[in-house]
Amino acid sequence: MPESRNYRLLVIIASLFLVGFTLFILKELQSILLPFVLAVIISMLFHPFYKWMKGKKVPGFIAITIIIITILILSNITSVFVFAGINSFNSEYPKYEARFHNLYISFVTLLNLSPDDIRSFKESLKLKNLLLEGSVTATLTNVFSSIVGIFSNFILILVYIIFLLSEIGSLRSRVLRAFSVEKAKKITNTLTDIFSEVRSYLVGKTILNLSQAVVIGIILWMFDVEFYFIWAFLFFIADYVPYIGALVITALTSITMYLQFDNFLIPTIMLVVLIVIQNIKGNLIEPKVLGDKLDLSPIVIILSLLFWGYVWGIVGMILSIPIMSMIKIVLMNFEQTRPIAILMSYNILSVEEKETVIEKKIKKYFKKKKS
């Protein structure tokens, strides 16, 4: 008994040390690892296009060049709009600050407070920070800056993409040579599942986010909301962060709308419209389009958002779901770690279906081997 207790204690200590060491490595090597993870996800998205070009007898280096040019065009267009948004927002900052101050004065006058009450009210709201340091606009600028930060290691991301796309084609044959047939089959099945499921989730999520952003952008433009394109772009990005992203951007958009318009009617109507659009997308359209792809428990999603947000900031929160999905798929494909993958899942039916698919693949493989 004492030996087993000591062994358990050693396992717990070793696990805590491993978690701490992993966290340290992820934070310290962020400048290397984050661009690599981004490159892996971008490579997944563009791999079908690369494979299609290869099938049309396009040489590999030309196919990769076409993909790199496509990425450069898309990223440059995006960065131009983002930088324009940052500059325009900074130029309009004094106007919003003045409006916020006037709104505060009107509110205090309406309450008919005494000087002492006004002083305590200011301290409780920390209006010095809100007005003088511009916390509202500073928050928006920080959000923009975090998104622009994705492009800070752009050259490194492109280099990773070039090597990943050139390596993916021969990966299966190298795995078959490096490992036994049974182990190689498991590895290739795992990689296939990661590529197909994560890619289908990202493509579906991107199309839905883009559609919602276009609808929101048009509605904001119709109501003459300032920076409508920037808000639409932020809704597109924020919806990659479950639960939190849409809530934060809706709040920021609402604050600036209430500061822009002289009446409360239009901002309130717009707030209701934004909430309705997001609920239709999140509760009706998205479950039908995405189904149980990347099935993750809500607790796992929240914890992953906190963890990856702490490690890699806003970009980490955007990437948290694909990263956790990759981890879950890897765990699901190995007998020893499958219980952990099941605990990470939300829909038990999808887990059972997944296990059935794996069993079918194994049976099919052994049938081929016997024949």
Secondary structure, DSSP 8 states (H G I E B T S, - for coil): -HHHHHHHHHHHHHHHHHHHHHHHHHHHTHHHHHHHHHHHHHHHHHHHHHHHHHHTT--HHHHHHHHHHHHHHHHHHHHHHHHHHHHHHHHHHHHHHHHHHHHHHHHHHHHT--HHHHHHHHHHHTHIIIIIS-HHHHHHHHHHHHHHGGGGGHHHHHHHHHHHHHHHHHHHHHHHHHS-HHHHHHHHHHHHHHHHHHHHHHHHHHHHHHHHHHHHHHHHHHTT-TTHHHHHHHHHHHTTSTTHHHHHHHHHHHHHHHHH-SSSHHHHHHHHHHHHHHHHIIIIIHHHHHTTTT---HHHHHHHHHHHHHHHHHHHHHHHHHHHHHHHHHHHTSTTTHHHHHHH-S-HHHHHHHHHHHHHHHHHHHHHHH-
